[in-house]
Amino acid sequence: FALFQNVPNPFTERTIIRFTLPNDTKNACICIFDMSGKMLKQVPVDSSMQSITIEGYELQAGMYIYSLLVNGKEIDTKRMILSR
């Protein structure tokens, strides 16, 4: 498993979050949280995918945390910044 830093960071219009998953991965998602820990977005992912795109209009300007979760377990977490 691997979760990479979003590019670009900080971002305004959109950012790409890259990741790798083993072929047999089930029940994986990337979750985006605000700094208080509230989950704002959950994107299901699987081993056929290499990245997801987050659109700037989906969130308010600020700092966020995103995590790769597999079978309910946190694999890795990174921070990203949305600026206007």
mmCIF file of the N, C-alpha and C atoms, coordinates in Angstrom:
data_MODEL
# 
_entry.id   MODEL 
# 
loop_
_atom_site.group_PDB 
_atom_site.id 
_atom_site.type_symbol 
_atom_site.label_atom_id 
_atom_site.label_alt_id 
_atom_site.label_comp_id 
_atom_site.label_asym_id 
_atom_site.label_entity_id 
_atom_site.label_seq_id 
_atom_site.pdbx_PDB_ins_code 
_atom_site.Cartn_x 
_atom_site.Cartn_y 
_atom_site.Cartn_z 
_atom_site.occupancy 
_atom_site.B_iso_or_equiv 
_atom_site.pdbx_formal_charge 
_atom_site.auth_seq_id 
_atom_site.auth_comp_id 
_atom_site.auth_asym_id 
_atom_site.auth_atom_id 
_atom_site.pdbx_PDB_model_num 
ATOM 1   N N  . PHE A 1 1  ? 0.837   -1.182 0.000   1.00 0.00 ? 1  PHE A N  1 
ATOM 2   C CA . PHE A 1 1  ? 0.000   0.000  0.000   1.00 0.00 ? 1  PHE A CA 1 
ATOM 3   C C  . PHE A 1 1  ? 0.876   1.238  0.000   1.00 0.00 ? 1  PHE A C  1 
ATOM 4   N N  . ALA A 1 2  ? 0.432   2.271  -0.711  1.00 0.00 ? 2  ALA A N  1 
ATOM 5   C CA . ALA A 1 2  ? 1.143   3.545  -0.670  1.00 0.00 ? 2  ALA A CA 1 
ATOM 6   C C  . ALA A 1 2  ? 0.161   4.674  -0.934  1.00 0.00 ? 2  ALA A C  1 
ATOM 7   N N  . LEU A 1 3  ? 0.329   5.757  -0.192  1.00 0.00 ? 3  LEU A N  1 
ATOM 8   C CA . LEU A 1 3  ? -0.446  6.982  -0.387  1.00 0.00 ? 3  LEU A CA 1 
ATOM 9   C C  . LEU A 1 3  ? 0.558   8.094  -0.605  1.00 0.00 ? 3  LEU A C  1 
ATOM 10  N N  . PHE A 1 4  ? 0.391   8.858  -1.676  1.00 0.00 ? 4  PHE A N  1 
ATOM 11  C CA . PHE A 1 4  ? 1.347   9.900  -2.026  1.00 0.00 ? 4  PHE A CA 1 
ATOM 12  C C  . PHE A 1 4  ? 0.778   11.281 -1.741  1.00 0.00 ? 4  PHE A C  1 
ATOM 13  N N  . GLN A 1 5  ? 1.684   12.249 -1.640  1.00 0.00 ? 5  GLN A N  1 
ATOM 14  C CA . GLN A 1 5  ? 1.263   13.633 -1.416  1.00 0.00 ? 5  GLN A CA 1 
ATOM 15  C C  . GLN A 1 5  ? 0.499   14.123 -2.630  1.00 0.00 ? 5  GLN A C  1 
ATOM 16  N N  . ASN A 1 6  ? -0.582  14.860 -2.372  1.00 0.00 ? 6  ASN A N  1 
ATOM 17  C CA . ASN A 1 6  ? -1.373  15.404 -3.479  1.00 0.00 ? 6  ASN A CA 1 
ATOM 18  C C  . ASN A 1 6  ? -0.563  16.425 -4.273  1.00 0.00 ? 6  ASN A C  1 
ATOM 19  N N  . VAL A 1 7  ? -0.855  16.522 -5.569  1.00 0.00 ? 7  VAL A N  1 
ATOM 20  C CA . VAL A 1 7  ? -0.148  17.437 -6.465  1.00 0.00 ? 7  VAL A CA 1 
ATOM 21  C C  . VAL A 1 7  ? -1.182  18.170 -7.301  1.00 0.00 ? 7  VAL A C  1 
ATOM 22  N N  . PRO A 1 8  ? -1.146  19.496 -7.389  1.00 0.00 ? 8  PRO A N  1 
ATOM 23  C CA . PRO A 1 8  ? -0.271  20.376 -6.607  1.00 0.00 ? 8  PRO A CA 1 
ATOM 24  C C  . PRO A 1 8  ? -0.781  20.533 -5.174  1.00 0.00 ? 8  PRO A C  1 
ATOM 25  N N  . ASN A 1 9  ? 0.062   21.021 -4.327  1.00 0.00 ? 9  ASN A N  1 
ATOM 26  C CA . ASN A 1 9  ? -0.282  21.315 -2.935  1.00 0.00 ? 9  ASN A CA 1 
ATOM 27  C C  . ASN A 1 9  ? 0.537   22.509 -2.488  1.00 0.00 ? 9  ASN A C  1 
ATOM 28  N N  . PRO A 1 10 ? -0.086  23.640 -2.175  1.00 0.00 ? 10 PRO A N  1 
ATOM 29  C CA . PRO A 1 10 ? -1.517  23.918 -2.145  1.00 0.00 ? 10 PRO A CA 1 
ATOM 30  C C  . PRO A 1 10 ? -2.130  23.936 -3.549  1.00 0.00 ? 10 PRO A C  1 
ATOM 31  N N  . PHE A 1 11 ? -3.480  23.832 -3.599  1.00 0.00 ? 11 PHE A N  1 
ATOM 32  C CA . PHE A 1 11 ? -4.176  23.852 -4.879  1.00 0.00 ? 11 PHE A CA 1 
ATOM 33  C C  . PHE A 1 11 ? -5.349  24.819 -4.823  1.00 0.00 ? 11 PHE A C  1 
ATOM 34  N N  . THR A 1 12 ? -5.834  25.203 -6.004  1.00 0.00 ? 12 THR A N  1 
ATOM 35  C CA . THR A 1 12 ? -7.016  26.053 -6.076  1.00 0.00 ? 12 THR A CA 1 
ATOM 36  C C  . THR A 1 12 ? -8.120  25.378 -6.883  1.00 0.00 ? 12 THR A C  1 
ATOM 37  N N  . GLU A 1 13 ? -7.824  24.964 -8.117  1.00 0.00 ? 13 GLU A N  1 
ATOM 38  C CA . GLU A 1 13 ? -8.861  24.382 -8.975  1.00 0.00 ? 13 GLU A CA 1 
ATOM 39  C C  . GLU A 1 13 ? -9.054  22.894 -8.746  1.00 0.00 ? 13 GLU A C  1 
ATOM 40  N N  . ARG A 1 14 ? -7.967  22.131 -8.740  1.00 0.00 ? 14 ARG A N  1 
ATOM 41  C CA . ARG A 1 14 ? -8.062  20.682 -8.521  1.00 0.00 ? 14 ARG A CA 1 
ATOM 42  C C  . ARG A 1 14 ? -6.699  20.153 -8.098  1.00 0.00 ? 14 ARG A C  1 
ATOM 43  N N  . THR A 1 15 ? -6.734  18.983 -7.476  1.00 0.00 ? 15 THR A N  1 
ATOM 44  C CA . THR A 1 15 ? -5.505  18.313 -7.068  1.00 0.00 ? 15 THR A CA 1 
ATOM 45  C C  . THR A 1 15 ? -5.679  16.819 -7.285  1.00 0.00 ? 15 THR A C  1 
ATOM 46  N N  . ILE A 1 16 ? -4.566  16.135 -7.493  1.00 0.00 ? 16 ILE A N  1 
ATOM 47  C CA . ILE A 1 16 ? -4.581  14.694 -7.724  1.00 0.00 ? 16 ILE A CA 1 
ATOM 48  C C  . ILE A 1 16 ? -3.915  13.991 -6.548  1.00 0.00 ? 16 ILE A C  1 
ATOM 49  N N  . ILE A 1 17 ? -4.607  12.984 -6.029  1.00 0.00 ? 17 ILE A N  1 
ATOM 50  C CA . ILE A 1 17 ? -4.068  12.147 -4.958  1.00 0.00 ? 17 ILE A CA 1 
ATOM 51  C C  . ILE A 1 17 ? -3.763  10.782 -5.573  1.00 0.00 ? 17 ILE A C  1 
ATOM 52  N N  . ARG A 1 18 ? -2.469  10.417 -5.598  1.00 0.00 ? 18 ARG A N  1 
ATOM 53  C CA . ARG A 1 18 ? -2.054  9.128  -6.148  1.00 0.00 ? 18 ARG A CA 1 
ATOM 54  C C  . ARG A 1 18 ? -1.896  8.106  -5.023  1.00 0.00 ? 18 ARG A C  1 
ATOM 55  N N  . PHE A 1 19 ? -2.099  6.848  -5.371  1.00 0.00 ? 19 PHE A N  1 
ATOM 56  C CA . PHE A 1 19 ? -1.976  5.759  -4.400  1.00 0.00 ? 19 PHE A CA 1 
ATOM 57  C C  . PHE A 1 19 ? -1.731  4.457  -5.152  1.00 0.00 ? 19 PHE A C  1 
ATOM 58  N N  . THR A 1 20 ? -1.260  3.453  -4.439  1.00 0.00 ? 20 THR A N  1 
ATOM 59  C CA . THR A 1 20 ? -1.138  2.108  -5.000  1.00 0.00 ? 20 THR A CA 1 
ATOM 60  C C  . THR A 1 20 ? -1.742  1.124  -4.006  1.00 0.00 ? 20 THR A C  1 
ATOM 61  N N  . LEU A 1 21 ? -2.414  0.118  -4.561  1.00 0.00 ? 21 LEU A N  1 
ATOM 62  C CA . LEU A 1 21 ? -3.051  -0.923 -3.762  1.00 0.00 ? 21 LEU A CA 1 
ATOM 63  C C  . LEU A 1 21 ? -2.700  -2.289 -4.343  1.00 0.00 ? 21 LEU A C  1 
ATOM 64  N N  . PRO A 1 22 ? -2.499  -3.308 -3.506  1.00 0.00 ? 22 PRO A N  1 
ATOM 65  C CA . PRO A 1 22 ? -2.307  -4.662 -4.021  1.00 0.00 ? 22 PRO A CA 1 
ATOM 66  C C  . PRO A 1 22 ? -3.555  -5.122 -4.792  1.00 0.00 ? 22 PRO A C  1 
ATOM 67  N N  . ASN A 1 23 ? -3.376  -6.040 -5.724  1.00 0.00 ? 23 ASN A N  1 
ATOM 68  C CA . ASN A 1 23 ? -4.468  -6.509 -6.570  1.00 0.00 ? 23 ASN A CA 1 
ATOM 69  C C  . ASN A 1 23 ? -5.646  -7.097 -5.804  1.00 0.00 ? 23 ASN A C  1 
ATOM 70  N N  . ASP A 1 24 ? -5.386  -7.688 -4.651  1.00 0.00 ? 24 ASP A N  1 
ATOM 71  C CA . ASP A 1 24 ? -6.459  -8.351 -3.903  1.00 0.00 ? 24 ASP A CA 1 
ATOM 72  C C  . ASP A 1 24 ? -7.149  -7.435 -2.885  1.00 0.00 ? 24 ASP A C  1 
ATOM 73  N N  . THR A 1 25 ? -6.913  -6.135 -2.986  1.00 0.00 ? 25 THR A N  1 
ATOM 74  C CA . THR A 1 25 ? -7.477  -5.196 -2.013  1.00 0.00 ? 25 THR A CA 1 
ATOM 75  C C  . THR A 1 25 ? -8.994  -5.113 -2.137  1.00 0.00 ? 25 THR A C  1 
ATOM 76  N N  . LYS A 1 26 ? -9.657  -5.202 -1.001  1.00 0.00 ? 26 LYS A N  1 
ATOM 77  C CA . LYS A 1 26 ? -11.106 -5.038 -0.925  1.00 0.00 ? 26 LYS A CA 1 
ATOM 78  C C  . LYS A 1 26 ? -11.413 -3.914 0.070   1.00 0.00 ? 26 LYS A C  1 
ATOM 79  N N  . ASN A 1 27 ? -12.534 -3.251 -0.125  1.00 0.00 ? 27 ASN A N  1 
ATOM 80  C CA . ASN A 1 27 ? -13.019 -2.255 0.840   1.00 0.00 ? 27 ASN A CA 1 
ATOM 81  C C  . ASN A 1 27 ? -11.993 -1.159 1.136   1.00 0.00 ? 27 ASN A C  1 
ATOM 82  N N  . ALA A 1 28 ? -11.538 -0.469 0.101   1.00 0.00 ? 28 ALA A N  1 
ATOM 83  C CA . ALA A 1 28 ? -10.591 0.631  0.287   1.00 0.00 ? 28 ALA A CA 1 
ATOM 84  C C  . ALA A 1 28 ? -11.260 1.947  -0.084  1.00 0.00 ? 28 ALA A C  1 
ATOM 85  N N  . CYS A 1 29 ? -10.842 3.010  0.598   1.00 0.00 ? 29 CYS A N  1 
ATOM 86  C CA . CYS A 1 29 ? -11.348 4.337  0.269   1.00 0.00 ? 29 CYS A CA 1 
ATOM 87  C C  . CYS A 1 29 ? -10.330 5.386  0.683   1.00 0.00 ? 29 CYS A C  1 
ATOM 88  N N  . ILE A 1 30 ? -10.468 6.548  0.076   1.00 0.00 ? 30 ILE A N  1 
ATOM 89  C CA . ILE A 1 30 ? -9.724  7.727  0.519   1.00 0.00 ? 30 ILE A CA 1 
ATOM 90  C C  . ILE A 1 30 ? -10.744 8.651  1.149   1.00 0.00 ? 30 ILE A C  1 
ATOM 91  N N  . CYS A 1 31 ? -10.473 9.042  2.380   1.00 0.00 ? 31 CYS A N  1 
ATOM 92  C CA . CYS A 1 31 ? -11.380 9.903  3.130   1.00 0.00 ? 31 CYS A CA 1 
ATOM 93  C C  . CYS A 1 31 ? -10.711 11.248 3.362   1.00 0.00 ? 31 CYS A C  1 
ATOM 94  N N  . ILE A 1 32 ? -11.502 12.297 3.229   1.00 0.00 ? 32 ILE A N  1 
ATOM 95  C CA . ILE A 1 32 ? -11.009 13.656 3.453   1.00 0.00 ? 32 ILE A CA 1 
ATOM 96  C C  . ILE A 1 32 ? -11.690 14.205 4.699   1.00 0.00 ? 32 ILE A C  1 
ATOM 97  N N  . PHE A 1 33 ? -10.876 14.756 5.589   1.00 0.00 ? 33 PHE A N  1 
ATOM 98  C CA . PHE A 1 33 ? -11.347 15.268 6.869   1.00 0.00 ? 33 PHE A CA 1 
ATOM 99  C C  . PHE A 1 33 ? -10.963 16.732 7.009   1.00 0.00 ? 33 PHE A C  1 
ATOM 100 N N  . ASP A 1 34 ? -11.789 17.495 7.743   1.00 0.00 ? 34 ASP A N  1 
ATOM 101 C CA . ASP A 1 34 ? -11.358 18.844 8.106   1.00 0.00 ? 34 ASP A CA 1 
ATOM 102 C C  . ASP A 1 34 ? -10.428 18.722 9.315   1.00 0.00 ? 34 ASP A C  1 
ATOM 103 N N  . MET A 1 35 ? -9.898  19.835 9.759   1.00 0.00 ? 35 MET A N  1 
ATOM 104 C CA . MET A 1 35 ? -8.899  19.777 10.835  1.00 0.00 ? 35 MET A CA 1 
ATOM 105 C C  . MET A 1 35 ? -9.503  19.406 12.190  1.00 0.00 ? 35 MET A C  1 
ATOM 106 N N  . SER A 1 36 ? -10.827 19.427 12.303  1.00 0.00 ? 36 SER A N  1 
ATOM 107 C CA . SER A 1 36 ? -11.455 18.991 13.552  1.00 0.00 ? 36 SER A CA 1 
ATOM 108 C C  . SER A 1 36 ? -11.712 17.487 13.550  1.00 0.00 ? 36 SER A C  1 
ATOM 109 N N  . GLY A 1 37 ? -11.439 16.828 12.395  1.00 0.00 ? 37 GLY A N  1 
ATOM 110 C CA . GLY A 1 37 ? -11.620 15.387 12.301  1.00 0.00 ? 37 GLY A CA 1 
ATOM 111 C C  . GLY A 1 37 ? -12.941 14.967 11.689  1.00 0.00 ? 37 GLY A C  1 
ATOM 112 N N  . LYS A 1 38 ? -13.754 15.925 11.258  1.00 0.00 ? 38 LYS A N  1 
ATOM 113 C CA . LYS A 1 38 ? -15.034 15.600 10.620  1.00 0.00 ? 38 LYS A CA 1 
ATOM 114 C C  . LYS A 1 38 ? -14.799 15.115 9.194   1.00 0.00 ? 38 LYS A C  1 
ATOM 115 N N  . MET A 1 39 ? -15.360 13.932 8.856   1.00 0.00 ? 39 MET A N  1 
ATOM 116 C CA . MET A 1 39 ? -15.211 13.411 7.502   1.00 0.00 ? 39 MET A CA 1 
ATOM 117 C C  . MET A 1 39 ? -16.107 14.210 6.556   1.00 0.00 ? 39 MET A C  1 
ATOM 118 N N  . LEU A 1 40 ? -15.493 14.742 5.494   1.00 0.00 ? 40 LEU A N  1 
ATOM 119 C CA . LEU A 1 40 ? -16.215 15.554 4.526   1.00 0.00 ? 40 LEU A CA 1 
ATOM 120 C C  . LEU A 1 40 ? -16.512 14.805 3.236   1.00 0.00 ? 40 LEU A C  1 
ATOM 121 N N  . LYS A 1 41 ? -15.664 13.854 2.895   1.00 0.00 ? 41 LYS A N  1 
ATOM 122 C CA . LYS A 1 41 ? -15.801 13.159 1.619   1.00 0.00 ? 41 LYS A CA 1 
ATOM 123 C C  . LYS A 1 41 ? -15.177 11.780 1.759   1.00 0.00 ? 41 LYS A C  1 
ATOM 124 N N  . GLN A 1 42 ? -15.823 10.784 1.147   1.00 0.00 ? 42 GLN A N  1 
ATOM 125 C CA . GLN A 1 42 ? -15.292 9.420  1.127   1.00 0.00 ? 42 GLN A CA 1 
ATOM 126 C C  . GLN A 1 42 ? -15.373 8.927  -0.303  1.00 0.00 ? 42 GLN A C  1 
ATOM 127 N N  . VAL A 1 43 ? -14.214 8.549  -0.864  1.00 0.00 ? 43 VAL A N  1 
ATOM 128 C CA . VAL A 1 43 ? -14.140 8.108  -2.255  1.00 0.00 ? 43 VAL A CA 1 
ATOM 129 C C  . VAL A 1 43 ? -13.698 6.648  -2.290  1.00 0.00 ? 43 VAL A C  1 
ATOM 130 N N  . PRO A 1 44 ? -14.582 5.732  -2.699  1.00 0.00 ? 44 PRO A N  1 
ATOM 131 C CA . PRO A 1 44 ? -14.167 4.327  -2.821  1.00 0.00 ? 44 PRO A CA 1 
ATOM 132 C C  . PRO A 1 44 ? -13.083 4.184  -3.897  1.00 0.00 ? 44 PRO A C  1 
ATOM 133 N N  . VAL A 1 45 ? -12.072 3.364  -3.620  1.00 0.00 ? 45 VAL A N  1 
ATOM 134 C CA . VAL A 1 45 ? -10.988 3.118  -4.580  1.00 0.00 ? 45 VAL A CA 1 
ATOM 135 C C  . VAL A 1 45 ? -10.722 1.621  -4.650  1.00 0.00 ? 45 VAL A C  1 
ATOM 136 N N  . ASP A 1 46 ? -10.085 1.203  -5.752  1.00 0.00 ? 46 ASP A N  1 
ATOM 137 C CA . ASP A 1 46 ? -9.695  -0.198 -5.879  1.00 0.00 ? 46 ASP A CA 1 
ATOM 138 C C  . ASP A 1 46 ? -8.359  -0.292 -6.605  1.00 0.00 ? 46 ASP A C  1 
ATOM 139 N N  . SER A 1 47 ? -7.853  -1.517 -6.733  1.00 0.00 ? 47 SER A N  1 
ATOM 140 C CA . SER A 1 47 ? -6.502  -1.719 -7.271  1.00 0.00 ? 47 SER A CA 1 
ATOM 141 C C  . SER A 1 47 ? -6.392  -1.376 -8.752  1.00 0.00 ? 47 SER A C  1 
ATOM 142 N N  . SER A 1 48 ? -7.517  -1.207 -9.453  1.00 0.00 ? 48 SER A N  1 
ATOM 143 C CA . SER A 1 48 ? -7.449  -0.809 -10.864 1.00 0.00 ? 48 SER A CA 1 
ATOM 144 C C  . SER A 1 48 ? -7.225  0.693  -11.021 1.00 0.00 ? 48 SER A C  1 
ATOM 145 N N  . MET A 1 49 ? -7.342  1.433  -9.915  1.00 0.00 ? 49 MET A N  1 
ATOM 146 C CA . MET A 1 49 ? -7.177  2.891  -9.936  1.00 0.00 ? 49 MET A CA 1 
ATOM 147 C C  . MET A 1 49 ? -5.787  3.267  -9.445  1.00 0.00 ? 49 MET A C  1 
ATOM 148 N N  . GLN A 1 50 ? -5.283  4.405  -9.939  1.00 0.00 ? 50 GLN A N  1 
ATOM 149 C CA . GLN A 1 50 ? -3.985  4.905  -9.476  1.00 0.00 ? 50 GLN A CA 1 
ATOM 150 C C  . GLN A 1 50 ? -4.087  6.264  -8.823  1.00 0.00 ? 50 GLN A C  1 
ATOM 151 N N  . SER A 1 51 ? -5.232  6.948  -9.014  1.00 0.00 ? 51 SER A N  1 
ATOM 152 C CA . SER A 1 51 ? -5.381  8.280  -8.449  1.00 0.00 ? 51 SER A CA 1 
ATOM 153 C C  . SER A 1 51 ? -6.851  8.679  -8.404  1.00 0.00 ? 51 SER A C  1 
ATOM 154 N N  . ILE A 1 52 ? -7.117  9.709  -7.604  1.00 0.00 ? 52 ILE A N  1 
ATOM 155 C CA . ILE A 1 52 ? -8.415  10.373 -7.629  1.00 0.00 ? 52 ILE A CA 1 
ATOM 156 C C  . ILE A 1 52 ? -8.147  11.868 -7.774  1.00 0.00 ? 52 ILE A C  1 
ATOM 157 N N  . THR A 1 53 ? -9.136  12.587 -8.276  1.00 0.00 ? 53 THR A N  1 
ATOM 158 C CA . THR A 1 53 ? -9.031  14.037 -8.418  1.00 0.00 ? 53 THR A CA 1 
ATOM 159 C C  . THR A 1 53 ? -10.026 14.692 -7.477  1.00 0.00 ? 53 THR A C  1 
ATOM 160 N N  . ILE A 1 54 ? -9.543  15.675 -6.735  1.00 0.00 ? 54 ILE A N  1 
ATOM 161 C CA . ILE A 1 54 ? -10.402 16.465 -5.859  1.00 0.00 ? 54 ILE A CA 1 
ATOM 162 C C  . ILE A 1 54 ? -10.554 17.842 -6.497  1.00 0.00 ? 54 ILE A C  1 
ATOM 163 N N  . GLU A 1 55 ? -11.793 18.253 -6.704  1.00 0.00 ? 55 GLU A N  1 
ATOM 164 C CA . GLU A 1 55 ? -12.074 19.556 -7.294  1.00 0.00 ? 55 GLU A CA 1 
ATOM 165 C C  . GLU A 1 55 ? -12.135 20.610 -6.192  1.00 0.00 ? 55 GLU A C  1 
ATOM 166 N N  . GLY A 1 56 ? -11.524 21.752 -6.439  1.00 0.00 ? 56 GLY A N  1 
ATOM 167 C CA . GLY A 1 56 ? -11.481 22.808 -5.441  1.00 0.00 ? 56 GLY A CA 1 
ATOM 168 C C  . GLY A 1 56 ? -12.846 23.302 -5.005  1.00 0.00 ? 56 GLY A C  1 
ATOM 169 N N  . TYR A 1 57 ? -13.821 23.294 -5.919  1.00 0.00 ? 57 TYR A N  1 
ATOM 170 C CA . TYR A 1 57 ? -15.152 23.794 -5.567  1.00 0.00 ? 57 TYR A CA 1 
ATOM 171 C C  . TYR A 1 57 ? -15.872 22.898 -4.562  1.00 0.00 ? 57 TYR A C  1 
ATOM 172 N N  . GLU A 1 58 ? -15.379 21.677 -4.349  1.00 0.00 ? 58 GLU A N  1 
ATOM 173 C CA . GLU A 1 58 ? -16.026 20.752 -3.420  1.00 0.00 ? 58 GLU A CA 1 
ATOM 174 C C  . GLU A 1 58 ? -15.784 21.125 -1.960  1.00 0.00 ? 58 GLU A C  1 
ATOM 175 N N  . LEU A 1 59 ? -14.759 21.920 -1.693  1.00 0.00 ? 59 LEU A N  1 
ATOM 176 C CA . LEU A 1 59 ? -14.342 22.228 -0.323  1.00 0.00 ? 59 LEU A CA 1 
ATOM 177 C C  . LEU A 1 59 ? -14.144 23.736 -0.148  1.00 0.00 ? 59 LEU A C  1 
ATOM 178 N N  . GLN A 1 60 ? -14.154 24.172 1.100   1.00 0.00 ? 60 GLN A N  1 
ATOM 179 C CA . GLN A 1 60 ? -13.824 25.552 1.422   1.00 0.00 ? 60 GLN A CA 1 
ATOM 180 C C  . GLN A 1 60 ? -12.300 25.696 1.482   1.00 0.00 ? 60 GLN A C  1 
ATOM 181 N N  . ALA A 1 61 ? -11.802 26.921 1.327   1.00 0.00 ? 61 ALA A N  1 
ATOM 182 C CA . ALA A 1 61 ? -10.361 27.151 1.475   1.00 0.00 ? 61 ALA A CA 1 
ATOM 183 C C  . ALA A 1 61 ? -9.933  26.744 2.886   1.00 0.00 ? 61 ALA A C  1 
ATOM 184 N N  . GLY A 1 62 ? -8.763  26.098 2.984   1.00 0.00 ? 62 GLY A N  1 
ATOM 185 C CA . GLY A 1 62 ? -8.263  25.687 4.287   1.00 0.00 ? 62 GLY A CA 1 
ATOM 186 C C  . GLY A 1 62 ? -7.376  24.462 4.194   1.00 0.00 ? 62 GLY A C  1 
ATOM 187 N N  . MET A 1 63 ? -7.005  23.943 5.354   1.00 0.00 ? 63 MET A N  1 
ATOM 188 C CA . MET A 1 63 ? -6.158  22.755 5.425   1.00 0.00 ? 63 MET A CA 1 
ATOM 189 C C  . MET A 1 63 ? -7.024  21.534 5.712   1.00 0.00 ? 63 MET A C  1 
ATOM 190 N N  . TYR A 1 64 ? -6.680  20.437 5.057   1.00 0.00 ? 64 TYR A N  1 
ATOM 191 C CA . TYR A 1 64 ? -7.421  19.189 5.195   1.00 0.00 ? 64 TYR A CA 1 
ATOM 192 C C  . TYR A 1 64 ? -6.461  18.028 5.404   1.00 0.00 ? 64 TYR A C  1 
ATOM 193 N N  . ILE A 1 65 ? -7.008  16.945 5.927   1.00 0.00 ? 65 ILE A N  1 
ATOM 194 C CA . ILE A 1 65 ? -6.266  15.700 6.094   1.00 0.00 ? 65 ILE A CA 1 
ATOM 195 C C  . ILE A 1 65 ? -6.951  14.661 5.206   1.00 0.00 ? 65 ILE A C  1 
ATOM 196 N N  . TYR A 1 66 ? -6.156  13.874 4.499   1.00 0.00 ? 66 TYR A N  1 
ATOM 197 C CA . TYR A 1 66 ? -6.750  12.764 3.748   1.00 0.00 ? 66 TYR A CA 1 
ATOM 198 C C  . TYR A 1 66 ? -6.040  11.479 4.121   1.00 0.00 ? 66 TYR A C  1 
ATOM 199 N N  . SER A 1 67 ? -6.828  10.410 4.184   1.00 0.00 ? 67 SER A N  1 
ATOM 200 C CA . SER A 1 67 ? -6.320  9.119  4.635   1.00 0.00 ? 67 SER A CA 1 
ATOM 201 C C  . SER A 1 67 ? -6.723  8.019  3.664   1.00 0.00 ? 67 SER A C  1 
ATOM 202 N N  . LEU A 1 68 ? -5.841  7.042  3.505   1.00 0.00 ? 68 LEU A N  1 
ATOM 203 C CA . LEU A 1 68 ? -6.152  5.817  2.790   1.00 0.00 ? 68 LEU A CA 1 
ATOM 204 C C  . LEU A 1 68 ? -6.577  4.795  3.834   1.00 0.00 ? 68 LEU A C  1 
ATOM 205 N N  . LEU A 1 69 ? -7.813  4.309  3.707   1.00 0.00 ? 69 LEU A N  1 
ATOM 206 C CA . LEU A 1 69 ? -8.333  3.287  4.608   1.00 0.00 ? 69 LEU A CA 1 
ATOM 207 C C  . LEU A 1 69 ? -8.580  2.005  3.829   1.00 0.00 ? 69 LEU A C  1 
ATOM 208 N N  . VAL A 1 70 ? -8.124  0.890  4.374   1.00 0.00 ? 70 VAL A N  1 
ATOM 209 C CA . VAL A 1 70 ? -8.344  -0.420 3.771   1.00 0.00 ? 70 VAL A CA 1 
ATOM 210 C C  . VAL A 1 70 ? -8.925  -1.327 4.841   1.00 0.00 ? 70 VAL A C  1 
ATOM 211 N N  . ASN A 1 71 ? -10.085 -1.903 4.549   1.00 0.00 ? 71 ASN A N  1 
ATOM 212 C CA . ASN A 1 71 ? -10.805 -2.745 5.507   1.00 0.00 ? 71 ASN A CA 1 
ATOM 213 C C  . ASN A 1 71 ? -10.968 -2.043 6.853   1.00 0.00 ? 71 ASN A C  1 
ATOM 214 N N  . GLY A 1 72 ? -11.246 -0.728 6.796   1.00 0.00 ? 72 GLY A N  1 
ATOM 215 C CA . GLY A 1 72 ? -11.486 0.048  8.009   1.00 0.00 ? 72 GLY A CA 1 
ATOM 216 C C  . GLY A 1 72 ? -10.245 0.466  8.766   1.00 0.00 ? 72 GLY A C  1 
ATOM 217 N N  . LYS A 1 73 ? -9.067  0.080  8.269   1.00 0.00 ? 73 LYS A N  1 
ATOM 218 C CA . LYS A 1 73 ? -7.824  0.439  8.955   1.00 0.00 ? 73 LYS A CA 1 
ATOM 219 C C  . LYS A 1 73 ? -7.108  1.552  8.198   1.00 0.00 ? 73 LYS A C  1 
ATOM 220 N N  . GLU A 1 74 ? -6.608  2.518  8.950   1.00 0.00 ? 74 GLU A N  1 
ATOM 221 C CA . GLU A 1 74 ? -5.874  3.633  8.356   1.00 0.00 ? 74 GLU A CA 1 
ATOM 222 C C  . GLU A 1 74 ? -4.487  3.173  7.937   1.00 0.00 ? 74 GLU A C  1 
ATOM 223 N N  . ILE A 1 75 ? -4.173  3.330  6.640   1.00 0.00 ? 75 ILE A N  1 
ATOM 224 C CA . ILE A 1 75 ? -2.879  2.924  6.113   1.00 0.00 ? 75 ILE A CA 1 
ATOM 225 C C  . ILE A 1 75 ? -1.887  4.075  6.183   1.00 0.00 ? 75 ILE A C  1 
ATOM 226 N N  . ASP A 1 76 ? -2.329  5.260  5.747   1.00 0.00 ? 76 ASP A N  1 
ATOM 227 C CA . ASP A 1 76 ? -1.466  6.438  5.763   1.00 0.00 ? 76 ASP A CA 1 
ATOM 228 C C  . ASP A 1 76 ? -2.344  7.672  5.706   1.00 0.00 ? 76 ASP A C  1 
ATOM 229 N N  . THR A 1 77 ? -1.780  8.797  6.148   1.00 0.00 ? 77 THR A N  1 
ATOM 230 C CA . THR A 1 77 ? -2.486  10.072 6.179   1.00 0.00 ? 77 THR A CA 1 
ATOM 231 C C  . THR A 1 77 ? -1.547  11.180 5.730   1.00 0.00 ? 77 THR A C  1 
ATOM 232 N N  . LYS A 1 78 ? -2.088  12.127 4.964   1.00 0.00 ? 78 LYS A N  1 
ATOM 233 C CA . LYS A 1 78 ? -1.324  13.285 4.500   1.00 0.00 ? 78 LYS A CA 1 
ATOM 234 C C  . LYS A 1 78 ? -2.175  14.533 4.680   1.00 0.00 ? 78 LYS A C  1 
ATOM 235 N N  . ARG A 1 79 ? -1.523  15.702 4.543   1.00 0.00 ? 79 ARG A N  1 
ATOM 236 C CA . ARG A 1 79 ? -2.229  16.981 4.624   1.00 0.00 ? 79 ARG A CA 1 
ATOM 237 C C  . ARG A 1 79 ? -2.241  17.654 3.263   1.00 0.00 ? 79 ARG A C  1 
ATOM 238 N N  . MET A 1 80 ? -3.309  18.405 3.013   1.00 0.00 ? 80 MET A N  1 
ATOM 239 C CA . MET A 1 80 ? -3.369  19.199 1.785   1.00 0.00 ? 80 MET A CA 1 
ATOM 240 C C  . MET A 1 80 ? -3.999  20.542 2.114   1.00 0.00 ? 80 MET A C  1 
ATOM 241 N N  . ILE A 1 81 ? -3.671  21.532 1.292   1.00 0.00 ? 81 ILE A N  1 
ATOM 242 C CA . ILE A 1 81 ? -4.155  22.894 1.498   1.00 0.00 ? 81 ILE A CA 1 
ATOM 243 C C  . ILE A 1 81 ? -4.876  23.367 0.249   1.00 0.00 ? 81 ILE A C  1 
ATOM 244 N N  . LEU A 1 82 ? -6.090  23.874 0.442   1.00 0.00 ? 82 LEU A N  1 
ATOM 245 C CA . LEU A 1 82 ? -6.871  24.476 -0.622  1.00 0.00 ? 82 LEU A CA 1 
ATOM 246 C C  . LEU A 1 82 ? -6.830  25.982 -0.415  1.00 0.00 ? 82 LEU A C  1 
ATOM 247 N N  . SER A 1 83 ? -6.320  26.704 -1.379  1.00 0.00 ? 83 SER A N  1 
ATOM 248 C CA . SER A 1 83 ? -6.266  28.172 -1.284  1.00 0.00 ? 83 SER A CA 1 
ATOM 249 C C  . SER A 1 83 ? -7.153  28.776 -2.358  1.00 0.00 ? 83 SER A C  1 
ATOM 250 N N  . ARG A 1 84 ? -7.571  29.988 -2.148  1.00 0.00 ? 84 ARG A N  1 
ATOM 251 C CA . ARG A 1 84 ? -8.412  30.692 -3.115  1.00 0.00 ? 84 ARG A CA 1 
ATOM 252 C C  . ARG A 1 84 ? -7.651  31.836 -3.739  1.00 0.00 ? 84 ARG A C  1 
# 
